[in-house]
Amino acid sequence: MSSPERFRRFELDQGTGVSVSFEFFPPKTDKMEASLWSAVQRLEPLGPSFVSVTYGAGGSTRERTHRTVERMLTETRLAPAAHLTCVGSSRAEVDEIVRAYHDIGVRHIVALRGDPLEGLGAIYRPHPDGYDYASDLVAGIRRISDDFEVSVSAYPERHPESPDWSAEIDNLKRKVDAGATRAITQYFFDNDLFETFMEKVRAAGINIPIVPGILPIVNFETTMVFSAKCGTSIPHWLARRFAGLDQDAETRKLVASAVACEQVLDLVDRGVTDFHFYTMNRADLTFAICHMLGLRPAPLEQQAA
């Protein structure tokens, strides 16, 4: 059955039936800030269930995340989820951040262990006075307030530091037992791997929603480099799609849109209805994919209500 036929059947049987969320990162410059808010304004009318804002260790990144989340709360109708990591901060400092988010009205935190300060591939060492791992952070958030929805990460191809699948699933289960309410996956390009991962997760008795993370490819070479570090495989067919397009930005964009649309429509055909898009602070590809999923901007009167 062709993709258009699958999509028409999906609309007929379920209506749109799709829930989406978007990830943004806090800007470092005025130009990046303009790009971020242009993307936010473009995607907000699609009515995402939430939007997440990433976080890195260190004071300046932390402050940018907080400012971005606060602006979303005051200037948009979006429900922002603030990323928070264990890296580079004591428990007292992290707890203070959690309480500050609660005070301004944030009710959703994405709780992560975080990458080492030296970057991906370096050895992770917990802060001597901090939360050691994401499960500890989730428990800490729960001690402060049960008002929070807490999302955590999941890895369809295993975290690079996991020795085997048993350790991978046990780690996710610890986060769920600590109080996580949703898991968002690392991006992937092979839907069979996601389906196999879901079978392992459900067999382990983990029943929280597992939302697939989707990365529309803005730059294939950059994606290949990052994927090698984070453990995401690049299928041969995907590499062939982008071969020879290094100097052809417009065609790359069309190919990227087609690839991502194929992926999400295939996931829909497998019963998936929730998607989390890593936007890279750009709206065009994500908006096009959402359009293919049947999502349309709300009428202006509804947006203003």
Secondary structure, DSSP 4 states (H G I P E B T S, - for coil): --HHHHHHHHHHHHSS--EEEEEE---SSHHHHHHHHHHHHHHGGG--S-EEE---SSHHHHHHHHHHHHHHHHHSS--EEEEEESTT--HHHHHHHHHHHHHHT--EEEEE----TT-TTSPP---TTS--SHHHHHHHHHHH-TT-EEEEEE-TT--TT-SSHHHHHHHHHHHHHHT--EEEEPP-S-HHHHHHHHHHHHHTT--S-EEPEE---S-HHHHHHHHHHHT----HHHHHHHTT-TT-HHHHHHHHHHHHHHHHHHHHHTT--EEEEE-TT--HHHHHHHHHTT--PPPHHHHH-
